[in-house]
Amino acid sequence: MVKLKGFQKLTLTDQALQSWINALQIGKPKVVAVSLQDASGRVLAEDVIAQEDLPRFDKSAVDGYAIKSADSVGASQFKPATFQLTENPEVNAKQAKQVWTGNPIPKGANAVVMLENTKKREGKLEVWNQLAPGDNVSKKGEDIKKGEIGAKAGTRLNPYHIGLATALGYSKLKVAEKPKIAILVTGNELAEVGTQLSGNLIYDSNKIMLSAMCTELGAETTDYGIAKDNVDEIADKIQKALQSHDAVITTGGTSVGGLDLVPDAVNKLGKPGVIVHGVALRPAMPTALAMLEGKPVLVLSGNPVAAIVGFEVFGRSMVCRLLGMSKTEPRPMLKAILARRVASALGRKTYVRVRVTLKSGEFYAEPVSAKGSGAISTMTQSNGFVIVPENREGISEGETVVVHVFGSLEVADQNV
């Protein structure tokens, strides 16, 4: 009956996260070498360092003719400068040598005139514009110099990092091994998708959803099924999961009802157990943060939206640190005009679901109505969160807000 009194004290969100991180002391991840074809989206485990200059030599940035820039002084379409064409490896005064994009700049030349600014006439070349030294030339080491860092350890690799690594001669990159995360759901009312529902049973949606969120960040997950509302069964599944995984995420059974038994099961398994239970966060207030056997255990609400927000705040940080990243990878952010007032509870950080639309060159954020933290369809109707801090009781219509974007933006203007 003590549980039924509700949370007597809530921990501020930032304080809860910091307390958990301080307790975890996650070490460096294991390192694996992967081919460049498999490296996109992975997290670098060591710096990518240029072993030589890029470009390796001065090269032409355009199709055209290499010349001495001083020979083009005063050139225009009305008074072109005339050059003698040459095939020699060295360009002398008043000579021009044809080059294509990427070709080395011949000795003696210091600029390249674009093909469209020239004309061949009677075996000679007319140049119609004046050039300065270095015009249309990519200098040796201009992109990156030997010894410089092309990408730092802890960077999530995108296609452009892969392109740079390829240009630097890398065939493989050392990346963090994907963290292994076990996901367990609890609740007598839950059934697996694919089974026949009866009575008051409902399908579990959290397990597959949280697995997808972990996978999106670069982790591997294992389905630990559904545990009944029984302390021993829950504790047994968590203990087995910890033996072969880097972290465990549970969902359900973490509020203050009589059958909310997951925090008890965690504490039964050892110390320090639950570090924080009850966060000043809306939704996701019942979230619990724990550590067992030196590994993080994230205990999320069974309500889908609360589970999403709990993962957004704590799970993303956990996965990023397991991957060796020094900071949580932030969502893309933009400023928008709030289309309608939103209310929030003073003293709690509130995640408001919004739909961002671009209209007449301005971003507008329309709050998505929600009747509770179980309304998962509000997430598919949204493409971002607006975070209301603990010291605000809401945000007024027309205020400029920061939106943390997690989906594609809607464009109202057809000509954009």
Secondary structure by P-SEA (a helix, b strand, c coil): ccccccccccccaaaaaaaaaaaacccccbbbbbccccccccccccccccccccccccccccccccccccccccccccbbbbbbbbccccccccbbbbbccccccccccccccccccccccccbbbbcccccccccccccccccccccccccccccccaaaaaaaaaacccbbbbcccbbbbbbbbccccccccccccccccccaaaaaaaaaaaaabbbbbbcccccccaaaaaaaaaaaaacccbbbbcccccccccccaaaaaaaacccccccccccccccccccccccccbbbbbbbccaaaaaaaaaccaaaaaaaaaccccccccbbbbbcccbbbbbccccbbbbbbbbbbcccbbbbbbccccccccaaaaaaccbbbbbccccccccccbbbbbbccbbbbbccccc
